[in-house]
Amino acid sequence: MAARDEWSSSLECPKCGKTGEVTFSEDDHPWMKGDTWRIESISPGFEVRTYGRTASETQFECVDCKELARK
């Protein structure tokens, strides 16, 4: 089984000010093909709006305001 690198990104709703965090992981071998990243956890109150090809392209929104969260 391949090792995975893990990192987190802060989330903030620009409308209500709610804050949270999303944690991603990615295969640490650059030669591996296919979707090598995934969301490991996301704070309550946020959800995925759109999945991107990469973690940085993925968008999140506040579940209460439906506003796009800042990363």
C-alpha positions in Angstrom: 0.0 0.0 0.0 1.3 3.4 -0.9 2.0 6.1 1.7 -0.1 9.2 1.6 0.8 12.9 2.2 -1.8 14.8 4.2 -2.5 18.5 4.5 -5.2 20.9 5.7 -6.8 24.1 4.4 -8.9 26.6 6.3 -12.4 27.4 5.2 -14.3 30.6 5.9 -17.8 31.7 4.8 -17.7 35.3 3.6 -21.3 35.8 4.5 -21.7 34.5 8.1 -18.1 34.2 9.1 -18.2 30.5 10.0 -14.8 28.9 9.9 -13.7 25.3 9.5 -11.1 23.1 7.9 -10.8 20.5 5.2 -8.1 17.8 5.2 -6.9 16.2 2.0 -4.5 13.4 1.3 -2.6 12.4 -1.9 -0.4 9.5 -2.9 3.1 10.5 -2.3 4.4 8.7 -5.5 4.4 11.1 -8.5 4.3 8.2 -11.0 1.0 6.8 -9.8 -1.8 7.5 -12.2 -5.5 8.3 -11.8 -7.2 10.2 -9.0 -4.5 10.2 -6.3 -6.1 12.7 -3.9 -9.1 12.6 -1.7 -10.9 14.5 1.0 -10.2 12.9 4.4 -12.4 15.2 6.5 -14.4 18.4 6.4 -15.7 20.5 9.3 -19.4 20.3 10.1 -21.2 23.2 8.4 -19.3 22.9 5.1 -19.8 20.7 2.1 -18.3 20.2 -1.3 -19.8 22.4 -4.0 -17.8 21.1 -6.9 -15.1 18.5 -7.2 -12.1 19.6 -9.2 -9.4 17.6 -10.9 -7.1 18.6 -8.1 -7.7 19.4 -4.4 -6.9 23.1 -5.1 -9.7 23.2 -7.8 -12.3 21.7 -5.5 -14.8 24.2 -4.1 -16.6 24.2 -0.8 -19.7 26.0 0.5 -21.3 26.9 3.8 -24.3 24.6 4.4 -26.3 27.5 6.0 -25.7 30.3 3.6 -24.8 28.3 0.4 -22.0 30.8 -0.1 -18.7 29.7 -1.7 -16.2 29.3 1.1 -12.8 30.9 1.0 -9.8 28.6 1.2 
